[in-house]
Amino acid sequence: MMADSIMSKAATMEIPINSNGDTGTLPEDDSLEQDLQQVMVSGPNLNETSIVSGGYGGPAGGIIPTSTIKDIRMKSRSANLPNSQSSASRLAQHTDQHPGSANHNTNSTEEVSRGVAVEKLDSVKKWGINTYKCTKQMFSERFGRGSRTVDLELEAQIDVLRDTKSKYENILSLATALISHFQSMVQTQQALGDTFTDLSQKSPELQDEFGYNAETQKLLCKNGEALLGAINFFVSSVNTLVNKTMEDTLMTIRLYENARLEFDAYRSDLEELSLGPRDAAAMVRIEMAQHDYQVHRDKYERLRSDVTIKLKFLEENKVKVMHKQLLLFHNAISAYFAGNQQQLEQTLIQFNVKLKPPGSDKPSWLEEQ
């Protein structure tokens, strides 16, 4: 090719250099100038430029067309696209294939929410109707216009229980006050005995007299602590009977009384509907009222049976507990004020009363920090 021959000639041309290192003037070469002009006129198209591999004058196989390089770059760019584009395309494809999946999830959530709302609305509606009926029945009974179901024997037992609980609460209050006052006296006896002991050591002329009184006060203090243990045991047992056993029975009684009021309310409602017309709509209402009446009647009878059983067991338990506690209280008080220390100790052993060691009620030094 002409271009190759020109480039080869330019590459082998010598450039003379003078003694100062400057390039010398090249001799004019007309043939070279003509060849360059021909190259400029008939040169290659810049859009079809090729890259030469292996140097000038290399074999033709080393020439790589630029268009081929462009194709390679385009392929590498498409291969290096982010994974998010492929994920987005797969999501879009899935959405196109299943357009109703998102709508289905939204519809199911709305159905669940609607079902919960309807259930709550029904519950509030039933509560409102029941409250209205019970309130109406309560006012009717109070003003003497309505009838109520009465179990005379059971009502009498309930009244006795409430009266008994009130009196036992009074016993608890008085026994607690006795503990407080007696504990103050025991503490005073303890301080008095310590003072007598100190004076017996510092007053030789009255040593025996102070010593006798110190021993007496310490003995009274010891017996007083034993009596306090017995009274505390008595109060704890009565408190359990009153505030746990009796209160549990009274809770069941309150449920029974509410069930009785509901039963009478629905009974009165059924009686009013039975006296009215007997058309198709009325018969439907009567049937529904009959169903509600039967439900509340079963509830009332079940709770009445529970109250009867609990009252029976409560009476047996009350007699058993109070027999033991009253005997303990009597024996301990009698032994203390009789000065019989041995009988007082035997009373505590008989009823399994364990005394707390002195100072056990006080917090430890670690808890005080």
C-alpha positions as CSV (number, residue, x, y, z in Angstrom):
1,M,0.0,0.0,0.0
2,M,1.0,3.6,-0.7
3,A,0.5,4.7,2.9
4,D,2.7,1.9,4.2
5,S,5.5,2.7,1.8
6,I,5.4,6.4,2.8
7,M,5.4,5.6,6.6
8,S,8.3,3.2,6.0
9,K,10.2,5.8,4.2
10,A,9.5,8.4,6.9
11,A,10.5,6.0,9.6
12,T,14.0,5.2,8.0
13,M,14.8,8.9,7.2
14,E,17.9,10.3,8.9
15,I,17.6,13.5,10.9
16,P,21.0,15.3,10.9
17,I,21.9,17.0,14.2
18,N,24.6,19.8,14.5
19,S,27.1,20.3,17.2
20,N,24.6,22.4,19.3
21,G,22.0,19.6,19.4
22,D,19.6,21.4,17.0
23,T,18.1,19.5,14.2
24,G,19.3,20.4,10.8
25,T,17.3,21.4,7.8
26,L,15.8,18.5,5.9
27,P,16.4,18.6,2.2
28,E,13.3,19.0,0.2
29,D,12.0,15.8,-1.3
30,D,9.4,16.4,-4.1
31,S,8.4,12.8,-4.3
32,L,7.7,12.6,-0.6
33,E,5.5,15.7,-0.8
34,Q,3.6,14.4,-3.8
35,D,3.0,11.1,-1.9
36,L,1.7,12.9,1.1
37,Q,-0.7,14.9,-0.9
38,Q,-2.0,11.8,-2.5
39,V,-2.5,10.2,0.9
40,M,-4.5,13.2,2.1
41,V,-6.8,13.1,-0.9
42,S,-7.3,9.4,-1.1
43,G,-6.8,8.6,2.7
44,P,-9.0,6.2,4.7
45,N,-12.4,7.3,6.1
46,L,-12.2,8.2,9.8
47,N,-15.4,6.4,10.5
48,E,-13.8,3.2,9.3
49,T,-10.5,3.6,11.1
50,S,-8.6,0.4,12.0
51,I,-6.2,-0.4,14.8
52,V,-2.9,-1.9,13.8
53,S,-1.5,-4.6,16.0
54,G,2.1,-5.6,15.9
55,G,3.7,-2.3,14.5
56,Y,3.9,-0.7,11.1
57,G,4.2,-3.0,8.1
58,G,2.8,-5.9,10.1
59,P,0.6,-8.6,8.5
60,A,-2.9,-7.8,7.5
61,G,-4.2,-10.3,10.1
62,G,-3.2,-8.0,12.9
63,I,-5.7,-5.3,11.9
64,I,-8.9,-5.2,14.1
65,P,-11.8,-3.2,12.7
66,T,-13.2,-0.5,15.1
67,S,-16.7,-1.7,14.5
68,T,-15.8,-5.0,16.1
69,I,-14.5,-3.2,19.2
70,K,-17.8,-1.3,19.5
71,D,-19.7,-4.5,19.4
72,I,-17.5,-6.0,22.2
73,R,-18.0,-2.9,24.4
74,M,-21.8,-3.0,24.0
75,K,-21.9,-6.6,25.0
76,S,-19.7,-6.0,28.1
77,R,-22.0,-3.1,29.2
78,S,-25.1,-5.2,28.9
79,A,-23.4,-8.0,30.9
80,N,-22.4,-5.7,33.7
81,L,-25.9,-4.2,34.4
82,P,-26.9,-4.1,38.1
83,N,-28.8,-7.0,39.6
84,S,-31.5,-4.5,40.7
85,Q,-32.6,-4.1,37.0
86,S,-32.9,-7.9,36.5
87,S,-34.8,-8.1,39.8
88,A,-37.1,-5.3,38.8
89,S,-37.7,-7.0,35.5
90,R,-38.5,-10.3,37.1
91,L,-40.9,-8.5,39.6
92,A,-42.6,-6.7,36.7
93,Q,-42.9,-10.0,34.8
94,H,-44.4,-11.7,37.9
95,T,-46.8,-8.8,38.3
96,D,-47.8,-9.1,34.7
97,Q,-48.3,-12.8,35.0
98,H,-50.2,-12.6,38.3
99,P,-52.0,-9.2,38.4
100,G,-54.5,-10.3,41.1
101,S,-52.1,-11.5,43.8
102,A,-51.6,-8.0,45.4
103,N,-55.3,-7.3,45.2
104,H,-56.1,-10.7,46.8
105,N,-53.8,-9.9,49.8
106,T,-55.4,-6.5,50.3
107,N,-58.9,-8.0,50.1
108,S,-58.1,-10.7,52.6
109,T,-56.8,-8.2,55.1
110,E,-59.9,-6.0,54.7
111,E,-62.1,-9.0,55.2
112,V,-60.4,-9.9,58.5
113,S,-60.6,-6.3,59.8
114,R,-64.3,-6.2,58.8
115,G,-65.0,-9.5,60.6
116,V,-63.3,-8.2,63.8
117,A,-65.3,-5.0,63.7
118,V,-68.6,-6.8,63.1
119,E,-67.8,-9.2,66.1
120,K,-67.1,-6.2,68.4
121,L,-70.2,-4.5,67.2
122,D,-72.3,-7.6,68.0
123,S,-70.7,-7.9,71.4
124,V,-71.5,-4.3,72.3
125,K,-75.1,-4.7,71.0
126,K,-75.7,-7.7,73.1
127,W,-74.2,-6.0,76.2
128,G,-76.4,-3.0,75.6
129,I,-79.6,-5.1,75.3
130,N,-78.7,-7.1,78.4
131,T,-77.9,-4.0,80.4
132,Y,-81.2,-2.3,79.4
133,K,-83.2,-5.4,80.4
134,C,-81.5,-5.8,83.7
135,T,-81.8,-2.1,84.6
136,K,-85.5,-2.2,83.7
137,Q,-86.0,-5.2,85.9
138,M,-84.1,-3.7,88.8
139,F,-86.2,-0.5,88.8
140,S,-89.4,-2.6,88.4
141,E,-88.5,-4.5,91.5
142,R,-87.5,-1.4,93.5
143,F,-90.8,0.4,92.7
144,G,-92.9,-2.7,93.3
145,R,-94.1,-3.2,89.7
146,G,-92.0,-6.3,88.9
147,S,-91.7,-9.8,90.4
148,R,-88.5,-11.4,91.5
149,T,-87.4,-15.0,92.1
150,V,-86.7,-15.6,95.8
151,D,-85.1,-18.6,97.5
152,L,-86.0,-17.9,101.2
153,E,-83.7,-20.5,102.7
154,L,-80.8,-19.5,100.6
155,E,-81.4,-15.8,101.2
156,A,-81.4,-16.3,104.9
157,Q,-78.1,-18.2,104.8
158,I,-76.6,-15.3,102.8
159,D,-77.7,-12.7,105.3
160,V,-76.2,-14.7,108.1
161,L,-72.9,-15.0,106.3
162,R,-72.7,-11.3,105.7
163,D,-73.5,-10.5,109.3
164,T,-71.0,-13.1,110.5
165,K,-68.3,-11.6,108.3
166,S,-69.0,-8.1,109.7
167,K,-68.6,-9.3,113.3
168,Y,-65.4,-11.3,112.5
169,E,-63.9,-8.2,110.9
170,N,-64.6,-6.4,114.2
171,I,-62.8,-9.2,116.1
172,L,-59.8,-8.7,113.8
173,S,-59.8,-5.0,114.4
174,L,-59.9,-5.4,118.2
175,A,-57.3,-8.2,118.2
176,T,-54.9,-6.1,116.1
177,A,-55.3,-3.1,118.5
178,L,-54.6,-5.5,121.4
179,I,-51.4,-6.6,119.7
180,S,-50.3,-3.0,119.2
181,H,-50.9,-2.0,122.8
182,F,-49.4,-5.2,124.3
183,Q,-46.4,-4.9,122.1
184,S,-45.7,-1.4,123.4
185,M,-46.0,-2.8,127.0
186,V,-43.5,-5.6,126.3
187,Q,-41.1,-3.1,124.8
188,T,-41.5,-0.9,127.9
189,Q,-40.8,-3.9,130.2
190,Q,-37.7,-4.7,128.2
191,A,-36.4,-1.2,128.6
192,L,-37.3,-1.2,132.3
193,G,-35.5,-4.5,132.9
194,D,-32.3,-3.2,131.1
195,T,-32.4,-0.1,133.3
196,F,-32.7,-2.1,136.5
197,T,-29.8,-4.3,135.5
198,D,-27.6,-1.3,134.8
199,L,-28.5,0.3,138.2
200,S,-27.9,-3.0,140.1
201,Q,-24.3,-2.9,138.8
202,K,-23.8,0.8,139.7
203,S,-25.5,0.8,143.1
204,P,-23.9,-1.8,145.4
205,E,-26.2,-0.8,148.3
206,L,-29.4,-1.6,146.2
207,Q,-27.9,-4.4,144.0
208,D,-30.2,-7.1,145.2
209,E,-33.4,-5.0,144.9
210,F,-32.6,-3.8,141.4
211,G,-31.6,-7.4,140.5
212,Y,-34.9,-8.9,141.6
213,N,-36.9,-6.3,139.6
214,A,-34.7,-6.7,136.5
215,E,-35.3,-10.5,136.5
216,T,-39.0,-10.0,137.0
217,Q,-39.3,-7.6,134.1
218,K,-37.3,-9.8,131.8
219,L,-39.5,-12.8,132.7
220,L,-42.6,-10.8,132.0
221,C,-41.1,-9.6,128.7
222,K,-40.4,-13.2,127.7
223,N,-43.9,-14.3,128.6
224,G,-45.3,-11.3,126.8
225,E,-43.4,-12.2,123.6
226,A,-44.9,-15.7,123.9
227,L,-48.4,-14.3,124.3
228,L,-47.8,-12.0,121.3
229,G,-46.9,-15.0,119.2
230,A,-50.2,-16.7,120.2
231,I,-52.3,-13.6,119.5
232,N,-50.6,-13.0,116.1
233,F,-51.3,-16.6,115.1
234,F,-54.9,-16.1,116.1
235,V,-55.2,-12.9,114.0
236,S,-53.5,-14.5,111.0
237,S,-55.9,-17.5,111.0
238,V,-59.0,-15.4,111.5
239,N,-57.9,-13.0,108.7
240,T,-57.5,-15.9,106.3
241,L,-61.0,-17.2,107.2
242,V,-62.6,-13.7,106.8
243,N,-60.7,-12.2,103.8
244,K,-60.1,-15.3,101.7
245,T,-62.6,-18.1,102.5
246,M,-65.6,-15.9,103.3
247,E,-64.8,-13.4,100.5
248,D,-64.5,-16.2,97.9
249,T,-68.0,-17.4,98.9
250,L,-69.4,-13.8,98.8
251,M,-67.9,-13.4,95.3
252,T,-69.9,-16.4,94.1
253,I,-73.0,-15.0,95.9
254,R,-72.6,-11.7,93.9
255,L,-72.4,-13.7,90.7
256,Y,-75.5,-15.6,91.7
257,E,-77.4,-12.4,92.4
258,N,-76.5,-11.0,89.0
259,A,-77.6,-14.2,87.4
260,R,-80.9,-14.0,89.3
261,L,-81.5,-10.4,88.0
262,E,-80.8,-11.4,84.4
263,F,-83.0,-14.5,84.7
264,D,-85.9,-12.4,86.0
265,A,-85.4,-9.8,83.3
266,Y,-85.6,-12.3,80.5
267,R,-88.4,-14.1,82.2
268,S,-90.4,-10.8,82.3
269,D,-89.6,-10.2,78.7
270,L,-90.9,-13.6,77.7
271,E,-94.1,-13.1,79.7
272,E,-94.7,-9.8,77.9
273,L,-94.2,-11.3,74.5
274,S,-96.5,-14.2,75.3
275,L,-99.3,-11.8,76.1
276,G,-99.0,-10.0,72.8
277,P,-100.1,-11.0,69.3
278,R,-99.2,-14.3,67.7
279,D,-98.3,-13.4,64.1
280,A,-95.2,-14.7,62.3
281,A,-92.9,-12.0,63.4
282,A,-94.1,-12.2,67.0
283,M,-93.6,-16.0,67.0
284,V,-90.0,-15.5,65.9
285,R,-89.4,-13.0,68.7
286,I,-91.0,-15.4,71.2
287,E,-88.8,-18.2,70.1
288,M,-85.7,-16.1,70.5
289,A,-86.9,-14.9,74.0
290,Q,-87.6,-18.5,75.0
291,H,-84.0,-19.4,74.0
292,D,-82.5,-16.5,76.0
293,Y,-84.7,-17.4,79.0
294,Q,-83.6,-21.0,79.0
295,V,-79.9,-19.9,78.8
296,H,-80.2,-17.6,81.8
297,R,-82.3,-20.0,83.7
298,D,-79.5,-22.7,83.5
299,K,-76.9,-20.1,84.5
300,Y,-79.0,-19.1,87.5
301,E,-79.6,-22.6,88.7
302,R,-76.0,-23.6,88.3
303,L,-74.8,-20.6,90.4
304,R,-77.5,-21.2,93.0
305,S,-76.1,-24.8,93.4
306,D,-72.6,-23.4,93.7
307,V,-73.6,-21.0,96.4
308,T,-75.4,-23.7,98.4
309,I,-72.4,-26.0,98.3
310,K,-69.9,-23.2,99.2
311,L,-72.1,-22.1,102.2
312,K,-72.1,-25.6,103.5
313,F,-68.3,-26.1,103.3
314,L,-67.7,-22.6,104.7
315,E,-69.8,-23.3,107.8
316,E,-67.9,-26.5,108.4
317,N,-64.5,-24.8,107.9
318,K,-65.5,-21.9,110.1
319,V,-66.5,-24.1,113.0
320,K,-63.3,-26.1,112.8
321,V,-60.9,-23.1,112.5
322,M,-62.6,-20.9,115.2
323,H,-62.8,-23.9,117.6
324,K,-59.0,-24.2,117.5
325,Q,-58.2,-20.5,117.5
326,L,-60.6,-19.6,120.3
327,L,-59.1,-22.4,122.5
328,L,-55.6,-21.1,121.7
329,F,-56.6,-17.5,122.6
330,H,-58.2,-18.5,125.9
331,N,-55.3,-20.8,127.1
332,A,-52.6,-18.3,126.2
333,I,-54.3,-15.4,127.9
334,S,-55.1,-17.4,131.0
335,A,-51.6,-18.8,131.3
336,Y,-50.0,-15.4,130.9
337,F,-52.0,-13.5,133.4
338,A,-51.8,-16.4,135.9
339,G,-48.0,-16.2,135.6
340,N,-47.8,-19.9,134.6
341,Q,-44.9,-19.9,132.2
342,Q,-44.9,-23.6,131.7
343,Q,-48.6,-23.8,130.7
344,L,-48.0,-20.9,128.3
345,E,-45.1,-22.7,126.6
346,Q,-47.2,-25.9,126.4
347,T,-50.0,-24.0,124.8
348,L,-47.7,-22.8,122.1
349,I,-46.4,-26.3,121.5
350,Q,-49.9,-27.7,121.4
351,F,-51.0,-25.4,118.6
352,N,-47.7,-25.4,116.7
353,V,-47.1,-21.7,117.3
354,K,-43.5,-20.7,116.4
355,L,-42.1,-17.6,117.9
356,K,-40.0,-15.3,115.9
357,P,-36.5,-14.7,117.3
358,P,-35.9,-11.3,118.8
359,G,-35.0,-8.6,116.3
360,S,-36.3,-10.7,113.3
361,D,-38.7,-7.9,112.3
362,K,-35.9,-5.4,112.0
363,P,-34.1,-5.0,108.6
364,S,-30.6,-6.2,108.3
365,W,-27.6,-3.8,108.1
366,L,-27.4,-4.6,104.4
367,E,-31.0,-3.7,103.8
368,E,-30.5,-0.4,105.7
369,Q,-27.7,0.7,103.3
